[in-house]
Amino acid sequence: MPQGTPRWGGEWKKAAAKYFNRNFSLTIQGRAKLPRQLPRPRSDYRDAYGLPLLRMTFDRRDNETKMSEWLTNKAAEIAKAIGPSKMNVNPRRGRYTIVPYQSTHNTGGTVMGADPNSSVVNKYLQSWTSTTSSSSARATSRRTAATTRPAPWAR
């Protein structure tokens, strides 16, 4: 629905009928680099089966905010070329929240493999024991620390 549309009532129903088959979404998705300090299993944080769990927290940093602004502006340029009568542009700002659903993978990525020294989970997607997880995290960190050219929003 266009911005300014009431959230309920007769005017909402009229707008819903009008825009039902007259709209589209152009969605972008960026990525956030892993922090240098990777999460590690905590001995006091376990699932129902007694297996160690990771406790992760995440918030956007300056780079993610700049990336959102840059990518959103590029997507808006593409959308404007289509010639819409109304357009909403909503870059992500402020603290991270999962309340407005986002297409995120909040738990991050995990390397699967046959060796606990170079992977986080085995071929059945089971985590290695907590004694090997820290070495797995270090191995994962080494693999993800590749250098790349600066992103357009970081120049």
PyMOL commands that place a pseudoatom at each C-alpha (Angstrom):
pseudoatom trace, name=CA, resn=MET, resi=1, chain=A, elem=C, hetatm=0, pos=[0.000, 0.000, 0.000]
pseudoatom trace, name=CA, resn=PRO, resi=2, chain=A, elem=C, hetatm=0, pos=[1.215, 3.530, -0.654]
pseudoatom trace, name=CA, resn=GLN, resi=3, chain=A, elem=C, hetatm=0, pos=[2.503, 5.488, 2.318]
pseudoatom trace, name=CA, resn=GLY, resi=4, chain=A, elem=C, hetatm=0, pos=[-0.273, 7.412, 4.008]
pseudoatom trace, name=CA, resn=THR, resi=5, chain=A, elem=C, hetatm=0, pos=[-2.892, 4.706, 3.418]
pseudoatom trace, name=CA, resn=PRO, resi=6, chain=A, elem=C, hetatm=0, pos=[-4.955, 4.147, 6.591]
pseudoatom trace, name=CA, resn=ARG, resi=7, chain=A, elem=C, hetatm=0, pos=[-4.200, 0.848, 8.302]
pseudoatom trace, name=CA, resn=TRP, resi=8, chain=A, elem=C, hetatm=0, pos=[-7.860, -0.171, 8.625]
pseudoatom trace, name=CA, resn=GLY, resi=9, chain=A, elem=C, hetatm=0, pos=[-11.381, 0.911, 7.763]
pseudoatom trace, name=CA, resn=GLY, resi=10, chain=A, elem=C, hetatm=0, pos=[-13.186, 1.928, 4.575]
pseudoatom trace, name=CA, resn=GLU, resi=11, chain=A, elem=C, hetatm=0, pos=[-10.309, 3.922, 3.055]
pseudoatom trace, name=CA, resn=TRP, resi=12, chain=A, elem=C, hetatm=0, pos=[-7.969, 0.977, 3.603]
pseudoatom trace, name=CA, resn=LYS, resi=13, chain=A, elem=C, hetatm=0, pos=[-10.455, -1.330, 1.823]
pseudoatom trace, name=CA, resn=LYS, resi=14, chain=A, elem=C, hetatm=0, pos=[-10.684, 1.056, -1.148]
pseudoatom trace, name=CA, resn=ALA, resi=15, chain=A, elem=C, hetatm=0, pos=[-6.890, 1.270, -1.396]
pseudoatom trace, name=CA, resn=ALA, resi=16, chain=A, elem=C, hetatm=0, pos=[-6.555, -2.514, -1.057]
pseudoatom trace, name=CA, resn=ALA, resi=17, chain=A, elem=C, hetatm=0, pos=[-9.011, -3.041, -3.931]
pseudoatom trace, name=CA, resn=LYS, resi=18, chain=A, elem=C, hetatm=0, pos=[-7.303, -0.400, -6.090]
pseudoatom trace, name=CA, resn=TYR, resi=19, chain=A, elem=C, hetatm=0, pos=[-3.707, -1.537, -5.557]
pseudoatom trace, name=CA, resn=PHE, resi=20, chain=A, elem=C, hetatm=0, pos=[-4.292, -5.295, -5.296]
pseudoatom trace, name=CA, resn=ASN, resi=21, chain=A, elem=C, hetatm=0, pos=[-2.989, -5.993, -8.812]
pseudoatom trace, name=CA, resn=ARG, resi=22, chain=A, elem=C, hetatm=0, pos=[-1.214, -2.683, -9.418]
pseudoatom trace, name=CA, resn=ASN, resi=23, chain=A, elem=C, hetatm=0, pos=[1.903, -3.006, -7.310]
pseudoatom trace, name=CA, resn=PHE, resi=24, chain=A, elem=C, hetatm=0, pos=[5.246, -4.750, -7.086]
pseudoatom trace, name=CA, resn=SER, resi=25, chain=A, elem=C, hetatm=0, pos=[8.162, -4.836, -4.698]
pseudoatom trace, name=CA, resn=LEU, resi=26, chain=A, elem=C, hetatm=0, pos=[11.780, -4.365, -5.611]
pseudoatom trace, name=CA, resn=THR, resi=27, chain=A, elem=C, hetatm=0, pos=[13.775, -5.835, -2.771]
pseudoatom trace, name=CA, resn=ILE, resi=28, chain=A, elem=C, hetatm=0, pos=[17.503, -5.776, -2.196]
pseudoatom trace, name=CA, resn=GLN, resi=29, chain=A, elem=C, hetatm=0, pos=[19.605, -7.749, 0.225]
pseudoatom trace, name=CA, resn=GLY, resi=30, chain=A, elem=C, hetatm=0, pos=[23.077, -6.905, 1.419]
pseudoatom trace, name=CA, resn=ARG, resi=31, chain=A, elem=C, hetatm=0, pos=[25.335, -8.753, 3.763]
pseudoatom trace, name=CA, resn=ALA, resi=32, chain=A, elem=C, hetatm=0, pos=[27.148, -8.048, 6.977]
pseudoatom trace, name=CA, resn=LYS, resi=33, chain=A, elem=C, hetatm=0, pos=[30.684, -9.236, 7.564]
pseudoatom trace, name=CA, resn=LEU, resi=34, chain=A, elem=C, hetatm=0, pos=[31.268, -11.434, 10.557]
pseudoatom trace, name=CA, resn=PRO, resi=35, chain=A, elem=C, hetatm=0, pos=[32.783, -9.643, 13.526]
pseudoatom trace, name=CA, resn=ARG, resi=36, chain=A, elem=C, hetatm=0, pos=[36.378, -10.544, 14.318]
pseudoatom trace, name=CA, resn=GLN, resi=37, chain=A, elem=C, hetatm=0, pos=[35.270, -12.179, 17.562]
pseudoatom trace, name=CA, resn=LEU, resi=38, chain=A, elem=C, hetatm=0, pos=[33.153, -15.093, 16.406]
pseudoatom trace, name=CA, resn=PRO, resi=39, chain=A, elem=C, hetatm=0, pos=[30.508, -16.444, 18.771]
pseudoatom trace, name=CA, resn=ARG, resi=40, chain=A, elem=C, hetatm=0, pos=[31.523, -19.527, 20.688]
pseudoatom trace, name=CA, resn=PRO, resi=41, chain=A, elem=C, hetatm=0, pos=[29.424, -22.155, 22.434]
pseudoatom trace, name=CA, resn=ARG, resi=42, chain=A, elem=C, hetatm=0, pos=[28.816, -21.438, 26.085]
pseudoatom trace, name=CA, resn=SER, resi=43, chain=A, elem=C, hetatm=0, pos=[28.952, -24.304, 28.554]
pseudoatom trace, name=CA, resn=ASP, resi=44, chain=A, elem=C, hetatm=0, pos=[25.935, -22.874, 30.403]
pseudoatom trace, name=CA, resn=TYR, resi=45, chain=A, elem=C, hetatm=0, pos=[23.812, -22.367, 27.269]
pseudoatom trace, name=CA, resn=ARG, resi=46, chain=A, elem=C, hetatm=0, pos=[22.435, -25.697, 26.007]
pseudoatom trace, name=CA, resn=ASP, resi=47, chain=A, elem=C, hetatm=0, pos=[19.480, -27.032, 24.055]
pseudoatom trace, name=CA, resn=ALA, resi=48, chain=A, elem=C, hetatm=0, pos=[16.900, -29.573, 25.253]
pseudoatom trace, name=CA, resn=TYR, resi=49, chain=A, elem=C, hetatm=0, pos=[19.343, -32.403, 24.428]
pseudoatom trace, name=CA, resn=GLY, resi=50, chain=A, elem=C, hetatm=0, pos=[22.223, -30.882, 26.395]
pseudoatom trace, name=CA, resn=LEU, resi=51, chain=A, elem=C, hetatm=0, pos=[24.163, -29.798, 23.279]
pseudoatom trace, name=CA, resn=PRO, resi=52, chain=A, elem=C, hetatm=0, pos=[26.009, -26.468, 23.460]
pseudoatom trace, name=CA, resn=LEU, resi=53, chain=A, elem=C, hetatm=0, pos=[24.383, -23.497, 21.736]
pseudoatom trace, name=CA, resn=LEU, resi=54, chain=A, elem=C, hetatm=0, pos=[25.754, -20.245, 20.427]
pseudoatom trace, name=CA, resn=ARG, resi=55, chain=A, elem=C, hetatm=0, pos=[24.408, -17.010, 21.775]
pseudoatom trace, name=CA, resn=MET, resi=56, chain=A, elem=C, hetatm=0, pos=[24.625, -14.369, 19.076]
pseudoatom trace, name=CA, resn=THR, resi=57, chain=A, elem=C, hetatm=0, pos=[23.808, -10.692, 19.053]
pseudoatom trace, name=CA, resn=PHE, resi=58, chain=A, elem=C, hetatm=0, pos=[23.814, -8.454, 15.994]
pseudoatom trace, name=CA, resn=ASP, resi=59, chain=A, elem=C, hetatm=0, pos=[23.400, -4.817, 15.183]
pseudoatom trace, name=CA, resn=ARG, resi=60, chain=A, elem=C, hetatm=0, pos=[24.136, -2.818, 12.066]
pseudoatom trace, name=CA, resn=ARG, resi=61, chain=A, elem=C, hetatm=0, pos=[27.444, -1.065, 11.895]
pseudoatom trace, name=CA, resn=ASP, resi=62, chain=A, elem=C, hetatm=0, pos=[28.294, 2.016, 9.852]
pseudoatom trace, name=CA, resn=ASN, resi=63, chain=A, elem=C, hetatm=0, pos=[29.168, -0.075, 6.783]
pseudoatom trace, name=CA, resn=GLU, resi=64, chain=A, elem=C, hetatm=0, pos=[25.794, -1.870, 6.752]
pseudoatom trace, name=CA, resn=THR, resi=65, chain=A, elem=C, hetatm=0, pos=[23.931, 1.442, 7.051]
pseudoatom trace, name=CA, resn=LYS, resi=66, chain=A, elem=C, hetatm=0, pos=[25.924, 2.944, 4.163]
pseudoatom trace, name=CA, resn=MET, resi=67, chain=A, elem=C, hetatm=0, pos=[25.367, -0.208, 2.099]
pseudoatom trace, name=CA, resn=SER, resi=68, chain=A, elem=C, hetatm=0, pos=[21.612, -0.042, 2.703]
pseudoatom trace, name=CA, resn=GLU, resi=69, chain=A, elem=C, hetatm=0, pos=[21.475, 3.609, 1.639]
pseudoatom trace, name=CA, resn=TRP, resi=70, chain=A, elem=C, hetatm=0, pos=[23.537, 2.975, -1.514]
pseudoatom trace, name=CA, resn=LEU, resi=71, chain=A, elem=C, hetatm=0, pos=[21.677, -0.180, -2.577]
pseudoatom trace, name=CA, resn=THR, resi=72, chain=A, elem=C, hetatm=0, pos=[18.283, 1.351, -1.813]
pseudoatom trace, name=CA, resn=ASN, resi=73, chain=A, elem=C, hetatm=0, pos=[19.096, 4.386, -3.948]
pseudoatom trace, name=CA, resn=LYS, resi=74, chain=A, elem=C, hetatm=0, pos=[20.180, 2.111, -6.840]
pseudoatom trace, name=CA, resn=ALA, resi=75, chain=A, elem=C, hetatm=0, pos=[16.963, 0.096, -6.533]
pseudoatom trace, name=CA, resn=ALA, resi=76, chain=A, elem=C, hetatm=0, pos=[14.951, 3.354, -6.471]
pseudoatom trace, name=CA, resn=GLU, resi=77, chain=A, elem=C, hetatm=0, pos=[16.634, 4.452, -9.732]
pseudoatom trace, name=CA, resn=ILE, resi=78, chain=A, elem=C, hetatm=0, pos=[15.553, 1.169, -11.349]
pseudoatom trace, name=CA, resn=ALA, resi=79, chain=A, elem=C, hetatm=0, pos=[12.007, 1.497, -10.005]
pseudoatom trace, name=CA, resn=LYS, resi=80, chain=A, elem=C, hetatm=0, pos=[11.705, 5.134, -11.170]
pseudoatom trace, name=CA, resn=ALA, resi=81, chain=A, elem=C, hetatm=0, pos=[12.588, 4.050, -14.716]
pseudoatom trace, name=CA, resn=ILE, resi=82, chain=A, elem=C, hetatm=0, pos=[9.363, 2.017, -14.771]
pseudoatom trace, name=CA, resn=GLY, resi=83, chain=A, elem=C, hetatm=0, pos=[7.328, 5.167, -14.118]
pseudoatom trace, name=CA, resn=PRO, resi=84, chain=A, elem=C, hetatm=0, pos=[5.243, 4.369, -11.025]
pseudoatom trace, name=CA, resn=SER, resi=85, chain=A, elem=C, hetatm=0, pos=[2.477, 6.737, -9.930]
pseudoatom trace, name=CA, resn=LYS, resi=86, chain=A, elem=C, hetatm=0, pos=[3.489, 6.222, -6.287]
pseudoatom trace, name=CA, resn=MET, resi=87, chain=A, elem=C, hetatm=0, pos=[6.672, 4.865, -4.786]
pseudoatom trace, name=CA, resn=ASN, resi=88, chain=A, elem=C, hetatm=0, pos=[7.883, 4.052, -1.261]
pseudoatom trace, name=CA, resn=VAL, resi=89, chain=A, elem=C, hetatm=0, pos=[11.632, 3.979, -0.620]
pseudoatom trace, name=CA, resn=ASN, resi=90, chain=A, elem=C, hetatm=0, pos=[12.689, 2.537, 2.746]
pseudoatom trace, name=CA, resn=PRO, resi=91, chain=A, elem=C, hetatm=0, pos=[16.417, 2.115, 3.442]
pseudoatom trace, name=CA, resn=ARG, resi=92, chain=A, elem=C, hetatm=0, pos=[17.272, 0.321, 6.690]
pseudoatom trace, name=CA, resn=ARG, resi=93, chain=A, elem=C, hetatm=0, pos=[18.386, 2.756, 9.366]
pseudoatom trace, name=CA, resn=GLY, resi=94, chain=A, elem=C, hetatm=0, pos=[18.924, 2.672, 13.085]
pseudoatom trace, name=CA, resn=ARG, resi=95, chain=A, elem=C, hetatm=0, pos=[19.301, -0.403, 15.225]
pseudoatom trace, name=CA, resn=TYR, resi=96, chain=A, elem=C, hetatm=0, pos=[18.666, -3.824, 13.723]
pseudoatom trace, name=CA, resn=THR, resi=97, chain=A, elem=C, hetatm=0, pos=[15.264, -5.317, 14.440]
pseudoatom trace, name=CA, resn=ILE, resi=98, chain=A, elem=C, hetatm=0, pos=[13.440, -8.388, 13.173]
pseudoatom trace, name=CA, resn=VAL, resi=99, chain=A, elem=C, hetatm=0, pos=[10.030, -6.797, 13.790]
pseudoatom trace, name=CA, resn=PRO, resi=100, chain=A, elem=C, hetatm=0, pos=[9.502, -5.650, 10.168]
pseudoatom trace, name=CA, resn=TYR, resi=101, chain=A, elem=C, hetatm=0, pos=[10.201, -9.001, 8.535]
pseudoatom trace, name=CA, resn=GLN, resi=102, chain=A, elem=C, hetatm=0, pos=[13.384, -8.925, 6.550]
pseudoatom trace, name=CA, resn=SER, resi=103, chain=A, elem=C, hetatm=0, pos=[14.785, -11.656, 4.384]
pseudoatom trace, name=CA, resn=THR, resi=104, chain=A, elem=C, hetatm=0, pos=[17.646, -12.249, 6.757]
pseudoatom trace, name=CA, resn=HIS, resi=105, chain=A, elem=C, hetatm=0, pos=[19.476, -15.295, 7.937]
pseudoatom trace, name=CA, resn=ASN, resi=106, chain=A, elem=C, hetatm=0, pos=[19.964, -14.133, 11.493]
pseudoatom trace, name=CA, resn=THR, resi=107, chain=A, elem=C, hetatm=0, pos=[22.141, -17.046, 12.509]
pseudoatom trace, name=CA, resn=GLY, resi=108, chain=A, elem=C, hetatm=0, pos=[24.788, -16.438, 9.851]
pseudoatom trace, name=CA, resn=GLY, resi=109, chain=A, elem=C, hetatm=0, pos=[26.504, -19.029, 7.731]
pseudoatom trace, name=CA, resn=THR, resi=110, chain=A, elem=C, hetatm=0, pos=[28.146, -22.267, 8.733]
pseudoatom trace, name=CA, resn=VAL, resi=111, chain=A, elem=C, hetatm=0, pos=[30.822, -24.343, 7.027]
pseudoatom trace, name=CA, resn=MET, resi=112, chain=A, elem=C, hetatm=0, pos=[29.894, -28.026, 6.618]
pseudoatom trace, name=CA, resn=GLY, resi=113, chain=A, elem=C, hetatm=0, pos=[32.635, -30.653, 6.366]
pseudoatom trace, name=CA, resn=ALA, resi=114, chain=A, elem=C, hetatm=0, pos=[34.191, -33.894, 7.498]
pseudoatom trace, name=CA, resn=ASP, resi=115, chain=A, elem=C, hetatm=0, pos=[36.879, -32.388, 9.743]
pseudoatom trace, name=CA, resn=PRO, resi=116, chain=A, elem=C, hetatm=0, pos=[36.072, -30.461, 12.933]
pseudoatom trace, name=CA, resn=ASN, resi=117, chain=A, elem=C, hetatm=0, pos=[39.240, -28.393, 12.453]
pseudoatom trace, name=CA, resn=SER, resi=118, chain=A, elem=C, hetatm=0, pos=[37.991, -26.933, 9.182]
pseudoatom trace, name=CA, resn=SER, resi=119, chain=A, elem=C, hetatm=0, pos=[34.203, -26.987, 9.555]
pseudoatom trace, name=CA, resn=VAL, resi=120, chain=A, elem=C, hetatm=0, pos=[31.482, -26.145, 12.045]
pseudoatom trace, name=CA, resn=VAL, resi=121, chain=A, elem=C, hetatm=0, pos=[28.983, -28.924, 11.293]
pseudoatom trace, name=CA, resn=ASN, resi=122, chain=A, elem=C, hetatm=0, pos=[29.252, -32.455, 9.882]
pseudoatom trace, name=CA, resn=LYS, resi=123, chain=A, elem=C, hetatm=0, pos=[27.464, -33.802, 6.790]
pseudoatom trace, name=CA, resn=TYR, resi=124, chain=A, elem=C, hetatm=0, pos=[24.304, -34.319, 8.874]
pseudoatom trace, name=CA, resn=LEU, resi=125, chain=A, elem=C, hetatm=0, pos=[24.385, -30.633, 9.939]
pseudoatom trace, name=CA, resn=GLN, resi=126, chain=A, elem=C, hetatm=0, pos=[25.265, -31.620, 13.499]
pseudoatom trace, name=CA, resn=SER, resi=127, chain=A, elem=C, hetatm=0, pos=[27.668, -29.309, 15.326]
pseudoatom trace, name=CA, resn=TRP, resi=128, chain=A, elem=C, hetatm=0, pos=[30.992, -30.687, 16.463]
pseudoatom trace, name=CA, resn=THR, resi=129, chain=A, elem=C, hetatm=0, pos=[31.582, -30.925, 20.229]
pseudoatom trace, name=CA, resn=SER, resi=130, chain=A, elem=C, hetatm=0, pos=[32.243, -27.707, 22.111]
pseudoatom trace, name=CA, resn=THR, resi=131, chain=A, elem=C, hetatm=0, pos=[35.924, -28.621, 22.542]
pseudoatom trace, name=CA, resn=THR, resi=132, chain=A, elem=C, hetatm=0, pos=[36.445, -28.416, 18.770]
pseudoatom trace, name=CA, resn=SER, resi=133, chain=A, elem=C, hetatm=0, pos=[34.075, -25.539, 18.024]
pseudoatom trace, name=CA, resn=SER, resi=134, chain=A, elem=C, hetatm=0, pos=[36.609, -22.857, 18.917]
pseudoatom trace, name=CA, resn=SER, resi=135, chain=A, elem=C, hetatm=0, pos=[39.117, -24.290, 16.439]
pseudoatom trace, name=CA, resn=SER, resi=136, chain=A, elem=C, hetatm=0, pos=[36.310, -24.546, 13.880]
pseudoatom trace, name=CA, resn=ALA, resi=137, chain=A, elem=C, hetatm=0, pos=[35.463, -20.912, 14.440]
pseudoatom trace, name=CA, resn=ARG, resi=138, chain=A, elem=C, hetatm=0, pos=[39.106, -19.934, 13.928]
pseudoatom trace, name=CA, resn=ALA, resi=139, chain=A, elem=C, hetatm=0, pos=[39.224, -21.958, 10.688]
pseudoatom trace, name=CA, resn=THR, resi=140, chain=A, elem=C, hetatm=0, pos=[36.007, -20.320, 9.505]
pseudoatom trace, name=CA, resn=SER, resi=141, chain=A, elem=C, hetatm=0, pos=[37.402, -16.904, 10.376]
pseudoatom trace, name=CA, resn=ARG, resi=142, chain=A, elem=C, hetatm=0, pos=[40.518, -17.572, 8.298]
pseudoatom trace, name=CA, resn=ARG, resi=143, chain=A, elem=C, hetatm=0, pos=[38.419, -18.558, 5.294]
pseudoatom trace, name=CA, resn=THR, resi=144, chain=A, elem=C, hetatm=0, pos=[36.145, -15.512, 5.524]
pseudoatom trace, name=CA, resn=ALA, resi=145, chain=A, elem=C, hetatm=0, pos=[38.946, -12.996, 6.024]
pseudoatom trace, name=CA, resn=ALA, resi=146, chain=A, elem=C, hetatm=0, pos=[39.768, -12.755, 2.324]
pseudoatom trace, name=CA, resn=THR, resi=147, chain=A, elem=C, hetatm=0, pos=[40.491, -9.264, 1.084]
pseudoatom trace, name=CA, resn=THR, resi=148, chain=A, elem=C, hetatm=0, pos=[38.202, -7.739, -1.500]
pseudoatom trace, name=CA, resn=ARG, resi=149, chain=A, elem=C, hetatm=0, pos=[38.083, -4.396, -3.245]
pseudoatom trace, name=CA, resn=PRO, resi=150, chain=A, elem=C, hetatm=0, pos=[36.165, -1.679, -1.410]
pseudoatom trace, name=CA, resn=ALA, resi=151, chain=A, elem=C, hetatm=0, pos=[32.432, -1.638, -1.893]
pseudoatom trace, name=CA, resn=PRO, resi=152, chain=A, elem=C, hetatm=0, pos=[30.987, 1.317, -3.861]
pseudoatom trace, name=CA, resn=TRP, resi=153, chain=A, elem=C, hetatm=0, pos=[29.338, 2.765, -0.727]
pseudoatom trace, name=CA, resn=ALA, resi=154, chain=A, elem=C, hetatm=0, pos=[32.641, 2.609, 1.172]
pseudoatom trace, name=CA, resn=ARG, resi=155, chain=A, elem=C, hetatm=0, pos=[34.681, 4.622, -1.347]
for i in range(1, 155): cmd.bond("trace and resi %d" % i, "trace and resi %d" % (i + 1))
show_as sticks, trace
zoom trace
